[in-house]
Amino acid sequence: MSDLSLQLQQAASQLPVSSYFDDALFQRELDTIFQRGPRYVGHQLAVPNTGDYYALPQEGEGRALVRNAQGGIELVSNVCRHRQAVMLKGKGSLNTQQKGSAGGNIVCPLHRWTYNPQGELLGAPHFAHDPCLNLNNYKLREWNGLLFEDNGYDVAADLAQMGPRADLDFDGYVLDHVELHECNYNWKTFIEVYLEDYHVGPFHPGLGSFVTCDDLRWEFGKNYSVQTVGVANRLGKAGSPVYERWHKALLDYREGKPPKYGAIWLTLYPH
């Protein structure tokens, strides 16, 4: 277990309890921290092939990532400009004939307004004149496959000196699925719990038998924190049935060789 907490001086003060419940303070945090900080939207592996789309679940599918014909990725509004219908559902390909897409384009299921992958309106049935209503298109920044809405925040510069950045390269991987877990508490509570390894053993028996926090390495940047931990007992004993299956699958894939790290826990503030 890391003794980092023992090396740090005890904080002179703590946030008052009210700071976790104050609506006015939360609004200021949204304006000054979240709006100016990195805006992660997804991973490029969500749309690996030309014509692939991925409607963002964390936004109620209000926007979508789309891989265009040139190989680039677009972040476009997924709400038709005519009657505000949500067009693309989940993930799939614009190249297949299905609800919300056809012929490589985005097609509104309500009145068949058709947009190209960049969000430009191509056709509006029964309109004598072009309504000239394109979908909003949002610029993106990319770092190691992670996609961020471009609000001026330079993610690449912020993480340029991060130690394990090369180990976060997912070239050659396939994105299986995304778990969306909504938590009904203040964001600061999540950050505080996520950034300490003290609870891993007693609270996560499966994870606690997969990783070892005895060799925790912790690196701080101006706007990030990254922790690396090792593998426990060469994956000899699993802490739960789920992790037992994971141990076996991982060792089979790696031909009996444990991975370099048990986990890399990265926080790019405030996410």
C-alpha positions as a printed Julia matrix, in Angstrom:
271×3 Matrix{Float64}:
   0.0     0.0     0.0
   1.25    3.44   -0.86
   2.48    5.58    2.03
   2.07    8.75   -0.01
  -0.57   10.05    2.37
   1.93    9.8     5.21
   4.5    11.82    3.28
   2.15   14.71    2.64
   1.47   17.3     5.26
  -2.03   17.25    6.63
  -4.23   19.79    4.9
  -4.71   22.93    6.94
  -8.37   23.05    5.97
 -11.05   21.07    4.2
 -13.87   22.13    1.95
 -17.04   22.87    3.87
 -19.82   20.33    3.45
 -21.94   23.02    1.81
 -19.55   23.13   -1.17
 -20.87   19.73   -2.23
 -24.5    20.88   -2.24
 -24.41   24.58   -3.18
 -26.16   25.02   -6.54
 -24.69   28.47   -7.14
 -21.16   27.18   -6.5
 -21.77   24.24   -8.82
 -22.82   26.61  -11.59
 -19.61   28.6   -11.11
 -17.63   25.34  -11.28
 -19.33   24.49  -14.57
 -18.53   27.91  -16.0
 -14.94   28.28  -14.76
 -13.69   24.68  -14.66
 -15.68   22.42  -16.95
 -16.37   24.85  -19.8
 -12.7    25.84  -19.98
 -11.31   22.37  -19.38
 -10.97   19.33  -21.66
 -14.25   18.13  -23.14
 -13.86   14.41  -23.74
 -16.44   12.99  -26.12
 -15.21    9.5   -27.0
 -12.51    7.36  -28.62
 -11.73    7.15  -32.3
 -12.1     3.36  -32.08
 -15.84    3.95  -31.71
 -15.87    4.77  -35.45
 -13.01    2.71  -36.95
 -14.25    2.51  -40.56
 -15.48    4.94  -43.21
 -19.17    5.65  -42.66
 -19.21    4.41  -39.06
 -21.2     6.45  -36.57
 -21.52    6.5   -32.8
 -24.29    8.49  -31.12
 -22.93    9.77  -27.81
 -24.84    8.08  -24.97
 -23.61   10.56  -22.35
 -25.41   13.31  -24.29
 -28.67   11.45  -24.82
 -27.52   10.8   -28.41
 -27.84   14.52  -29.16
 -24.5    14.47  -31.01
 -22.65   11.78  -32.92
 -19.16   10.89  -34.08
 -18.99   10.02  -37.79
 -16.03    8.74  -39.84
 -16.01   10.6   -43.17
 -14.82    9.39  -46.58
 -11.42   11.04  -46.1
 -10.81    9.08  -42.9
 -11.39   12.02  -40.58
 -13.84   12.08  -37.71
 -16.7    14.54  -37.48
 -18.61   15.55  -34.36
 -22.03   16.64  -35.58
 -25.41   17.41  -34.11
 -27.65   14.35  -34.28
 -30.86   16.4   -34.2
 -32.61   17.17  -37.49
 -32.94   20.88  -38.23
 -36.54   20.43  -39.41
 -38.55   18.9   -36.53
 -35.71   18.18  -34.07
 -35.9    14.4   -34.4
 -32.94   12.35  -33.18
 -31.61   10.57  -36.27
 -28.84    8.09  -35.46
 -29.28    5.54  -32.7
 -26.48    3.7   -30.92
 -23.69    2.8   -33.32
 -23.57    1.46  -36.85
 -22.66    2.37  -40.41
 -24.1     5.02  -42.72
 -23.33    2.65  -45.58
 -26.14    0.27  -44.62
 -29.82    0.85  -45.23
 -31.37    1.33  -41.8
 -33.3     3.84  -39.76
 -31.3     7.07  -39.65
 -28.88    6.3   -42.49
 -28.63    5.32  -46.13
 -26.04    5.5   -48.9
 -23.33    6.91  -46.66
 -25.49    9.78  -45.43
 -27.48   10.7   -42.33
 -31.21   10.49  -43.02
 -33.9    11.78  -40.69
 -36.45    8.98  -40.12
 -39.3    11.5   -39.82
 -39.27   13.4   -43.14
 -36.15   12.03  -44.88
 -34.07   15.18  -44.67
 -30.62   13.99  -45.7
 -27.2    15.19  -44.52
 -23.69   14.13  -45.47
 -21.22   12.97  -42.76
 -20.03   16.58  -42.3
 -23.61   17.61  -41.47
 -24.31   19.5   -44.7
 -27.93   19.3   -45.87
 -28.16   17.42  -49.18
 -31.89   17.21  -49.63
 -35.25   18.14  -48.14
 -38.15   16.36  -49.9
 -40.93   18.59  -51.28
 -39.07   21.83  -50.49
 -38.88   23.96  -53.61
 -35.85   25.81  -52.3
 -32.89   24.59  -50.27
 -33.6    25.46  -46.59
 -29.81   25.85  -46.06
 -30.04   24.3   -42.61
 -26.9    22.3   -41.92
 -26.22   20.36  -38.76
 -23.88   22.0   -36.28
 -20.37   20.61  -36.71
 -17.92   20.81  -33.8
 -14.14   20.81  -34.12
 -12.21   18.03  -32.42
  -8.78   17.55  -30.91
  -7.2    14.11  -30.62
  -4.66   12.63  -28.2
  -3.69    8.93  -28.39
  -7.07    8.2   -29.94
  -9.01   10.13  -27.29
 -11.29   12.74  -28.84
 -12.04   16.1   -27.25
 -14.33   18.88  -28.4
 -12.03   21.76  -29.31
 -12.66   24.69  -26.98
  -9.08   25.96  -27.15
  -7.74   23.59  -24.48
  -4.52   21.95  -25.73
  -4.72   18.39  -24.42
  -1.61   17.21  -26.27
   0.55   19.94  -24.75
  -0.82   19.25  -21.28
   0.03   15.53  -21.46
   3.25   15.77  -23.49
   5.5    14.97  -20.52
   3.31   12.32  -18.89
   5.38    9.23  -18.1
   3.15    6.33  -19.22
   1.66    8.11  -22.25
   3.12    5.51  -24.65
   1.31    2.76  -22.73
  -2.02    4.45  -23.48
  -1.72    3.88  -27.23
  -4.59    1.64  -28.36
  -3.6     1.12  -32.01
  -4.63   -2.36  -33.07
  -7.36   -2.6   -30.44
 -11.11   -2.94  -30.99
 -13.62   -1.05  -28.84
 -16.03   -3.63  -27.42
 -18.56   -1.41  -25.68
 -18.92    1.57  -23.36
 -20.41    1.43  -19.87
 -22.3     4.55  -18.82
 -22.55    4.76  -15.03
 -24.43    7.73  -13.6
 -23.57    8.74  -10.04
 -25.91   10.83   -7.92
 -23.33   12.84   -6.04
 -21.07   15.84   -6.47
 -18.22   15.51   -8.96
 -15.64   16.41   -6.3
 -16.63   13.33   -4.3
 -15.85   11.11   -7.28
 -12.45   12.75   -7.82
 -11.53   12.38   -4.15
 -12.4     8.67   -4.03
 -11.02    7.82   -7.48
  -7.64    9.37   -6.67
  -6.93    7.28   -3.57
  -5.93    3.63   -3.62
  -6.59    3.07    0.08
 -10.01    1.52   -0.58
  -9.01   -0.88   -3.38
  -8.3    -3.92   -1.2
 -11.32   -3.87    1.13
 -13.85   -2.4    -1.31
 -12.93   -4.14   -4.59
 -12.02   -7.79   -3.83
 -11.76   -8.72   -7.5
  -9.66   -5.73   -8.47
  -7.69   -5.96   -5.21
  -6.5    -9.46   -6.16
  -5.69   -8.4    -9.71
  -3.57   -5.33   -8.96
  -1.13   -4.6    -6.18
  -0.89   -1.1    -4.78
   2.37   -1.94   -3.0
   4.31   -0.57   -5.97
   2.06    2.39   -6.68
   3.71    5.13   -8.73
   2.0     8.51   -8.73
   2.78   11.34  -11.15
   1.32   14.84  -11.03
   1.15   17.38  -13.84
  -0.38   20.81  -13.8
  -3.8    19.45  -14.8
  -3.46   15.7   -14.52
  -2.77   12.88  -12.11
  -1.72    9.41  -13.23
  -1.19    6.32  -11.1
   0.33    3.01  -12.19
   0.08   -0.19  -10.17
   1.5    -3.65  -10.67
  -0.03   -7.1   -11.05
  -0.79   -9.07   -7.87
   0.93  -12.44   -7.37
   1.38  -12.96  -11.11
  -2.41  -13.39  -11.3
  -2.28  -16.56   -9.25
  -5.51  -16.17   -7.27
  -8.61  -14.29   -8.35
 -10.76  -12.33   -5.92
 -14.1   -13.0    -7.64
 -15.59  -15.28  -10.32
 -15.61  -12.42  -12.84
 -11.94  -11.71  -12.26
 -11.15  -15.41  -12.39
 -12.44  -15.45  -15.97
 -10.53  -12.24  -16.69
  -7.27  -13.68  -15.29
  -7.62  -16.74  -17.5
  -8.52  -14.8   -20.64
  -5.64  -12.37  -20.13
  -3.04  -15.05  -19.45
  -4.25  -17.14  -22.38
  -3.94  -14.12  -24.66
  -0.49  -13.24  -23.33
   0.7   -16.87  -23.32
   1.08  -16.94  -19.55
   2.97  -13.65  -19.23
   1.45  -11.03  -16.88
   1.01   -7.49  -18.28
   3.4    -4.63  -17.53
   0.83   -2.85  -15.36
  -2.17   -3.99  -13.39
  -3.82   -0.65  -14.1
  -3.16    2.91  -15.22
  -5.51    5.37  -13.54
  -5.45    8.74  -15.27
  -7.39   11.85  -14.38
  -7.25   14.85  -16.69
  -8.74   17.49  -14.43
 -11.63   17.88  -13.85
 -12.61   14.55  -15.47
